[in-house]
Amino acid sequence: MQILDWTKGGEGIAYQSCPACKAVWYFRRTFCPQCGNTEPLERQASGQGVVHALTVVARAPSEALRAHAPYAIALIDTDEGFRMMAHAAADLAVGERVQCRFIRIAGCLLPSFEKIPT
Ligand SMILES: [Zn+2]
């Protein structure tokens, strides 16, 4: 199965897990940060999770982002067990269930979380 990874232009979130100790993590590494296993598995996340924290960025860090400010940034606890930071809808609250969609800002494909429609 082809794993989609937004950092490589695909509309998906990739993460890694350890075949030995079952640890999961987001930032790609060549070894397990828990036990040092050197054959981590590449996996596809569902894109669903829960809002852990939320902030609004009023002063964008770059010229390209300035046109989009203010915008929300969230820490998401994914269903797979890793935590990631991403853009987010402005109407979210901590503890809310969210789903990832992909947006384009200044030519970059970025994950952005929004409420799961009920
Ligand atoms: Zn491990």
Backbone and ligand atoms as CSV (ligand in chain L), in Angstrom:
chain,resi,resn,atom,element,x,y,z
A,1,MET,N,N,0.846,-1.195,0.000
A,1,MET,CA,C,0.000,0.000,0.000
A,1,MET,C,C,0.881,1.245,0.000
A,2,GLN,N,N,0.549,2.169,-0.876
A,2,GLN,CA,C,1.249,3.454,-0.942
A,2,GLN,C,C,0.835,4.309,0.250
A,3,ILE,N,N,1.793,4.795,1.012
A,3,ILE,CA,C,1.468,5.641,2.153
A,3,ILE,C,C,1.531,7.106,1.736
A,4,LEU,N,N,0.412,7.807,1.921
A,4,LEU,CA,C,0.349,9.218,1.548
A,4,LEU,C,C,0.924,10.052,2.686
A,5,ASP,N,N,1.769,10.989,2.325
A,5,ASP,CA,C,2.451,11.819,3.315
A,5,ASP,C,C,2.428,13.261,2.824
A,6,TRP,N,N,1.755,14.118,3.564
A,6,TRP,CA,C,1.622,15.518,3.113
A,6,TRP,C,C,2.976,16.204,2.989
A,7,THR,N,N,3.978,15.767,3.740
A,7,THR,CA,C,5.298,16.406,3.625
A,7,THR,C,C,5.968,16.050,2.299
A,8,LYS,N,N,5.382,15.071,1.589
A,8,LYS,CA,C,5.886,14.704,0.264
A,8,LYS,C,C,4.841,14.958,-0.811
A,9,GLY,N,N,3.823,15.781,-0.483
A,9,GLY,CA,C,2.850,16.183,-1.483
A,9,GLY,C,C,1.617,15.297,-1.584
A,10,GLY,N,N,1.494,14.278,-0.727
A,10,GLY,CA,C,0.326,13.403,-0.755
A,10,GLY,C,C,-0.696,13.842,0.281
A,11,GLU,N,N,-1.969,13.596,0.009
A,11,GLU,CA,C,-2.997,14.024,0.955
A,11,GLU,C,C,-3.237,12.965,2.018
A,12,GLY,N,N,-2.303,12.839,2.929
A,12,GLY,CA,C,-2.404,11.884,4.014
A,12,GLY,C,C,-1.376,12.209,5.084
A,13,ILE,N,N,-1.560,11.593,6.258
A,13,ILE,CA,C,-0.627,11.780,7.368
A,13,ILE,C,C,0.093,10.465,7.606
A,14,ALA,N,N,1.398,10.492,7.487
A,14,ALA,CA,C,2.195,9.293,7.739
A,14,ALA,C,C,2.777,9.355,9.145
A,15,TYR,N,N,2.937,8.188,9.758
A,15,TYR,CA,C,3.616,8.141,11.049
A,15,TYR,C,C,4.401,6.839,11.096
A,16,GLN,N,N,5.114,6.615,12.177
A,16,GLN,CA,C,5.899,5.391,12.293
A,16,GLN,C,C,5.544,4.656,13.576
A,17,SER,N,N,5.764,3.360,13.541
A,17,SER,CA,C,5.580,2.577,14.755
A,17,SER,C,C,6.706,1.562,14.849
A,18,CYS,N,N,6.903,1.061,16.068
A,18,CYS,CA,C,8.003,0.132,16.332
A,18,CYS,C,C,7.477,-1.302,16.351
A,19,PRO,N,N,8.075,-2.185,15.551
A,19,PRO,CA,C,7.628,-3.577,15.536
A,19,PRO,C,C,7.963,-4.313,16.834
A,20,ALA,N,N,8.909,-3.785,17.605
A,20,ALA,CA,C,9.332,-4.463,18.835
A,20,ALA,C,C,8.538,-4.003,20.058
A,21,CYS,N,N,8.504,-2.689,20.312
A,21,CYS,CA,C,7.886,-2.216,21.564
A,21,CYS,C,C,6.535,-1.537,21.336
A,22,LYS,N,N,6.096,-1.427,20.064
A,22,LYS,CA,C,4.786,-0.870,19.707
A,22,LYS,C,C,4.668,0.634,19.925
A,23,ALA,N,N,5.769,1.316,20.169
A,23,ALA,CA,C,5.724,2.778,20.283
A,23,ALA,C,C,5.260,3.368,18.958
A,24,VAL,N,N,4.595,4.529,19.022
A,24,VAL,CA,C,4.221,5.246,17.797
A,24,VAL,C,C,4.739,6.674,17.904
A,25,TRP,N,N,5.136,7.248,16.780
A,25,TRP,CA,C,5.616,8.622,16.776
A,25,TRP,C,C,5.397,9.242,15.407
A,26,TYR,N,N,5.487,10.575,15.396
A,26,TYR,CA,C,5.127,11.326,14.203
A,26,TYR,C,C,6.336,11.705,13.355
A,27,PHE,N,N,7.342,12.328,13.953
A,27,PHE,CA,C,8.479,12.790,13.161
A,27,PHE,C,C,9.346,11.610,12.737
A,28,ARG,N,N,9.572,11.516,11.439
A,28,ARG,CA,C,10.259,10.363,10.865
A,28,ARG,C,C,11.665,10.195,11.432
A,29,ARG,N,N,11.971,8.972,11.865
A,29,ARG,CA,C,13.292,8.638,12.384
A,29,ARG,C,C,13.728,7.307,11.798
A,30,THR,N,N,15.014,7.033,11.915
A,30,THR,CA,C,15.529,5.756,11.408
A,30,THR,C,C,15.579,4.708,12.515
A,31,PHE,N,N,15.151,5.104,13.723
A,31,PHE,CA,C,15.160,4.162,14.847
A,31,PHE,C,C,14.019,4.508,15.797
A,32,CYS,N,N,13.643,3.533,16.628
A,32,CYS,CA,C,12.585,3.761,17.607
A,32,CYS,C,C,13.107,4.621,18.757
A,33,PRO,N,N,12.415,5.744,19.069
A,33,PRO,CA,C,12.879,6.602,20.161
A,33,PRO,C,C,12.731,5.950,21.536
A,34,GLN,N,N,11.927,4.869,21.632
A,34,GLN,CA,C,11.751,4.178,22.925
A,34,GLN,C,C,12.827,3.127,23.162
A,35,CYS,N,N,12.992,2.232,22.177
A,35,CYS,CA,C,13.848,1.064,22.425
A,35,CYS,C,C,15.039,0.975,21.464
A,36,GLY,N,N,15.096,1.844,20.475
A,36,GLY,CA,C,16.258,1.850,19.595
A,36,GLY,C,C,16.179,0.902,18.411
A,37,ASN,N,N,15.078,0.164,18.273
A,37,ASN,CA,C,14.891,-0.723,17.123
A,37,ASN,C,C,15.143,0.069,15.828
A,38,THR,N,N,15.887,-0.533,14.896
A,38,THR,CA,C,16.282,0.214,13.693
A,38,THR,C,C,15.416,-0.087,12.469
A,39,GLU,N,N,14.283,-0.762,12.683
A,39,GLU,CA,C,13.406,-1.032,11.548
A,39,GLU,C,C,11.976,-0.557,11.799
A,40,PRO,N,N,11.819,0.761,12.034
A,40,PRO,CA,C,10.464,1.270,12.279
A,40,PRO,C,C,9.574,1.073,11.058
A,41,LEU,N,N,8.284,0.890,11.304
A,41,LEU,CA,C,7.309,0.691,10.227
A,41,LEU,C,C,6.662,2.022,9.858
A,42,GLU,N,N,6.484,2.223,8.565
A,42,GLU,CA,C,5.810,3.416,8.056
A,42,GLU,C,C,4.325,3.105,8.005
A,43,ARG,N,N,3.486,4.010,8.533
A,43,ARG,CA,C,2.058,3.712,8.568
A,43,ARG,C,C,1.231,4.924,8.161
A,44,GLN,N,N,-0.014,4.642,7.789
A,44,GLN,CA,C,-0.938,5.691,7.364
A,44,GLN,C,C,-1.915,5.996,8.491
A,45,ALA,N,N,-1.997,7.247,8.893
A,45,ALA,CA,C,-2.945,7.630,9.942
A,45,ALA,C,C,-4.336,7.836,9.347
A,46,SER,N,N,-5.345,7.664,10.182
A,46,SER,CA,C,-6.736,7.840,9.733
A,46,SER,C,C,-7.082,9.304,9.515
A,47,GLY,N,N,-6.325,10.193,10.158
A,47,GLY,CA,C,-6.640,11.625,10.056
A,47,GLY,C,C,-7.646,12.071,11.096
A,48,GLN,N,N,-7.988,11.169,12.028
A,48,GLN,CA,C,-8.945,11.541,13.063
A,48,GLN,C,C,-8.269,11.578,14.427
A,49,GLY,N,N,-8.803,12.442,15.290
A,49,GLY,CA,C,-8.232,12.555,16.624
A,49,GLY,C,C,-9.041,13.496,17.482
A,50,VAL,N,N,-8.401,13.969,18.557
A,50,VAL,CA,C,-9.055,14.846,19.535
A,50,VAL,C,C,-8.150,16.060,19.751
A,51,VAL,N,N,-8.780,17.243,19.876
A,51,VAL,CA,C,-8.006,18.464,20.102
A,51,VAL,C,C,-7.404,18.440,21.509
A,52,HIS,N,N,-6.082,18.558,21.593
A,52,HIS,CA,C,-5.398,18.611,22.888
A,52,HIS,C,C,-5.200,20.054,23.327
A,53,ALA,N,N,-4.861,20.917,22.389
A,53,ALA,CA,C,-4.649,22.333,22.692
A,53,ALA,C,C,-4.872,23.140,21.429
A,54,LEU,N,N,-5.151,24.414,21.616
A,54,LEU,CA,C,-5.541,25.261,20.497
A,54,LEU,C,C,-5.023,26.665,20.745
A,55,THR,N,N,-4.503,27.295,19.719
A,55,THR,CA,C,-4.083,28.684,19.862
A,55,THR,C,C,-4.378,29.421,18.564
A,56,VAL,N,N,-4.495,30.732,18.671
A,56,VAL,CA,C,-4.705,31.540,17.467
A,56,VAL,C,C,-3.449,32.350,17.210
A,57,VAL,N,N,-2.936,32.237,16.000
A,57,VAL,CA,C,-1.739,32.981,15.609
A,57,VAL,C,C,-2.181,34.302,14.983
A,58,ALA,N,N,-1.834,35.400,15.647
A,58,ALA,CA,C,-2.207,36.712,15.135
A,58,ALA,C,C,-1.069,37.322,14.321
A,59,ARG,N,N,0.165,37.034,14.742
A,59,ARG,CA,C,1.341,37.548,14.021
A,59,ARG,C,C,2.014,36.384,13.317
A,60,ALA,N,N,1.786,36.292,12.020
A,60,ALA,CA,C,2.311,35.169,11.249
A,60,ALA,C,C,3.839,35.220,11.187
A,61,PRO,N,N,4.490,34.038,11.205
A,61,PRO,CA,C,5.957,33.990,11.206
A,61,PRO,C,C,6.588,34.244,9.844
A,62,SER,N,N,5.793,34.284,8.790
A,62,SER,CA,C,6.393,34.521,7.477
A,62,SER,C,C,5.476,35.389,6.631
A,63,GLU,N,N,6.037,35.990,5.610
A,63,GLU,CA,C,5.282,36.852,4.695
A,63,GLU,C,C,4.125,36.078,4.057
A,64,ALA,N,N,4.405,34.846,3.662
A,64,ALA,CA,C,3.401,34.033,2.970
A,64,ALA,C,C,2.196,33.750,3.866
A,65,LEU,N,N,2.452,33.571,5.172
A,65,LEU,CA,C,1.370,33.243,6.099
A,65,LEU,C,C,0.619,34.497,6.562
A,66,ARG,N,N,1.258,35.656,6.404
A,66,ARG,CA,C,0.681,36.890,6.928
A,66,ARG,C,C,-0.718,37.153,6.357
A,67,ALA,N,N,-0.906,36.809,5.101
A,67,ALA,CA,C,-2.198,37.045,4.455
A,67,ALA,C,C,-3.310,36.195,5.076
A,68,HIS,N,N,-2.930,35.112,5.787
A,68,HIS,CA,C,-3.926,34.193,6.345
A,68,HIS,C,C,-4.194,34.442,7.834
A,69,ALA,N,N,-3.395,35.301,8.463
A,69,ALA,CA,C,-3.562,35.565,9.887
A,69,ALA,C,C,-4.785,36.443,10.130
A,70,PRO,N,N,-5.493,36.312,11.251
A,70,PRO,CA,C,-5.224,35.298,12.277
A,70,PRO,C,C,-5.713,33.910,11.844
A,71,TYR,N,N,-4.973,32.883,12.250
A,71,TYR,CA,C,-5.390,31.508,11.969
A,71,TYR,C,C,-5.127,30.641,13.201
A,72,ALA,N,N,-5.832,29.522,13.264
A,72,ALA,CA,C,-5.726,28.653,14.445
A,72,ALA,C,C,-4.713,27.536,14.192
A,73,ILE,N,N,-3.964,27.218,15.241
A,73,ILE,CA,C,-3.037,26.085,15.230
A,73,ILE,C,C,-3.436,25.185,16.403
A,74,ALA,N,N,-3.491,23.889,16.153
A,74,ALA,CA,C,-3.906,22.962,17.211
A,74,ALA,C,C,-2.884,21.848,17.395
A,75,LEU,N,N,-2.854,21.333,18.622
A,75,LEU,CA,C,-2.159,20.074,18.897
A,75,LEU,C,C,-3.239,19.003,18.914
A,76,ILE,N,N,-3.048,17.978,18.095
A,76,ILE,CA,C,-4.058,16.934,17.964
A,76,ILE,C,C,-3.510,15.614,18.504
A,77,ASP,N,N,-4.271,14.989,19.382
A,77,ASP,CA,C,-3.954,13.620,19.808
A,77,ASP,C,C,-4.664,12.694,18.825
A,78,THR,N,N,-3.897,12.079,17.942
A,78,THR,CA,C,-4.503,11.257,16.895
A,78,THR,C,C,-5.004,9.930,17.460
A,79,ASP,N,N,-5.922,9.313,16.743
A,79,ASP,CA,C,-6.459,8.015,17.168
A,79,ASP,C,C,-5.371,6.948,17.221
A,80,GLU,N,N,-4.297,7.156,16.456
A,80,GLU,CA,C,-3.206,6.174,16.429
A,80,GLU,C,C,-2.256,6.331,17.620
A,81,GLY,N,N,-2.388,7.457,18.363
A,81,GLY,CA,C,-1.610,7.592,19.593
A,81,GLY,C,C,-0.436,8.546,19.536
A,82,PHE,N,N,-0.229,9.222,18.414
A,82,PHE,CA,C,0.819,10.243,18.387
A,82,PHE,C,C,0.172,11.622,18.398
A,83,ARG,N,N,0.974,12.626,18.781
A,83,ARG,CA,C,0.464,13.997,18.840
A,83,ARG,C,C,1.100,14.805,17.718
A,84,MET,N,N,0.303,15.618,17.037
A,84,MET,CA,C,0.861,16.446,15.970
A,84,MET,C,C,0.286,17.852,16.005
A,85,MET,N,N,1.050,18.788,15.456
A,85,MET,CA,C,0.600,20.171,15.360
A,85,MET,C,C,0.146,20.438,13.932
A,86,ALA,N,N,-0.938,21.199,13.784
A,86,ALA,CA,C,-1.440,21.487,12.443
A,86,ALA,C,C,-2.342,22.707,12.475
A,87,HIS,N,N,-2.660,23.199,11.304
A,87,HIS,CA,C,-3.670,24.231,11.193
A,87,HIS,C,C,-5.006,23.644,11.659
A,88,ALA,N,N,-5.926,24.530,12.041
A,88,ALA,CA,C,-7.206,24.045,12.547
A,88,ALA,C,C,-8.291,25.067,12.280
A,89,ALA,N,N,-9.518,24.593,12.237
A,89,ALA,CA,C,-10.655,25.498,12.108
A,89,ALA,C,C,-10.733,26.367,13.355
A,90,ALA,N,N,-11.230,27.589,13.203
A,90,ALA,CA,C,-11.247,28.540,14.314
A,90,ALA,C,C,-12.303,28.207,15.367
A,91,ASP,N,N,-13.271,27.345,15.011
A,91,ASP,CA,C,-14.398,27.106,15.925
A,91,ASP,C,C,-14.224,25.843,16.775
A,92,LEU,N,N,-13.007,25.321,16.869
A,92,LEU,CA,C,-12.792,24.082,17.636
A,92,LEU,C,C,-12.633,24.368,19.123
A,93,ALA,N,N,-12.809,23.328,19.928
A,93,ALA,CA,C,-12.574,23.431,21.365
A,93,ALA,C,C,-11.746,22.228,21.808
A,94,VAL,N,N,-11.018,22.388,22.913
A,94,VAL,CA,C,-10.237,21.292,23.466
A,94,VAL,C,C,-11.163,20.127,23.779
A,95,GLY,N,N,-10.749,18.923,23.414
A,95,GLY,CA,C,-11.539,17.730,23.696
A,95,GLY,C,C,-12.460,17.332,22.558
A,96,GLU,N,N,-12.574,18.184,21.559
A,96,GLU,CA,C,-13.483,17.906,20.445
A,96,GLU,C,C,-12.862,16.908,19.465
A,97,ARG,N,N,-13.702,16.047,18.889
A,97,ARG,CA,C,-13.217,15.094,17.878
A,97,ARG,C,C,-13.088,15.804,16.543
A,98,VAL,N,N,-11.969,15.547,15.887
A,98,VAL,CA,C,-11.680,16.248,14.636
A,98,VAL,C,C,-11.193,15.285,13.564
A,99,GLN,N,N,-11.250,15.815,12.352
A,99,GLN,CA,C,-10.824,15.068,11.178
A,99,GLN,C,C,-9.932,15.983,10.349
A,100,CYS,N,N,-8.935,15.391,9.717
A,100,CYS,CA,C,-8.017,16.171,8.893
A,100,CYS,C,C,-8.541,16.326,7.476
A,101,ARG,N,N,-8.374,17.529,6.949
A,101,ARG,CA,C,-8.513,17.720,5.509
A,101,ARG,C,C,-7.249,18.454,5.089
A,102,PHE,N,N,-7.061,18.651,3.796
A,102,PHE,CA,C,-5.831,19.282,3.356
A,102,PHE,C,C,-6.126,20.602,2.682
A,103,ILE,N,N,-5.331,21.604,3.045
A,103,ILE,CA,C,-5.501,22.943,2.495
A,103,ILE,C,C,-4.198,23.348,1.814
A,104,ARG,N,N,-4.269,24.364,1.006
A,104,ARG,CA,C,-3.087,24.877,0.340
A,104,ARG,C,C,-2.897,26.320,0.773
A,105,ILE,N,N,-1.750,26.607,1.383
A,105,ILE,CA,C,-1.431,27.983,1.760
A,105,ILE,C,C,-0.084,28.315,1.132
A,106,ALA,N,N,-0.070,29.385,0.357
A,106,ALA,CA,C,1.162,29.838,-0.297
A,106,ALA,C,C,1.834,28.694,-1.053
A,107,GLY,N,N,1.020,27.880,-1.716
A,107,GLY,CA,C,1.572,26.810,-2.539
A,107,GLY,C,C,1.940,25.545,-1.782
A,108,CYS,N,N,1.793,25.571,-0.443
A,108,CYS,CA,C,2.153,24.386,0.352
A,108,CYS,C,C,0.897,23.616,0.746
A,109,LEU,N,N,0.954,22.308,0.585
A,109,LEU,CA,C,-0.120,21.435,1.046
A,109,LEU,C,C,0.047,21.247,2.554
A,110,LEU,N,N,-1.024,21.540,3.317
A,110,LEU,CA,C,-0.926,21.473,4.780
A,110,LEU,C,C,-2.129,20.754,5.359
A,111,PRO,N,N,-1.915,19.958,6.426
A,111,PRO,CA,C,-3.058,19.362,7.115
A,111,PRO,C,C,-3.774,20.417,7.939
A,112,SER,N,N,-5.086,20.344,7.989
A,112,SER,CA,C,-5.890,21.253,8.787
A,112,SER,C,C,-7.030,20.455,9.389
A,113,PHE,N,N,-7.257,20.629,10.681
A,113,PHE,CA,C,-8.274,19.812,11.354
A,113,PHE,C,C,-9.568,20.591,11.523
A,114,GLU,N,N,-10.667,19.891,11.370
A,114,GLU,CA,C,-11.978,20.483,11.563
A,114,GLU,C,C,-12.889,19.493,12.254
A,115,LYS,N,N,-14.037,20.013,12.759
A,115,LYS,CA,C,-15.009,19.148,13.442
A,115,LYS,C,C,-15.447,18.012,12.542
A,116,ILE,N,N,-15.685,16.861,13.133
A,116,ILE,CA,C,-16.285,15.768,12.389
A,116,ILE,C,C,-17.778,16.073,12.297
A,117,PRO,N,N,-18.321,16.143,11.074
A,117,PRO,CA,C,-19.745,16.449,10.945
A,117,PRO,C,C,-20.595,15.384,11.647
A,118,THR,N,N,-21.604,15.819,12.393
A,118,THR,CA,C,-22.423,14.846,13.125
A,118,THR,C,C,-23.755,14.619,12.423
L,1,ZN,ZN,ZN,10.630,0.321,20.039
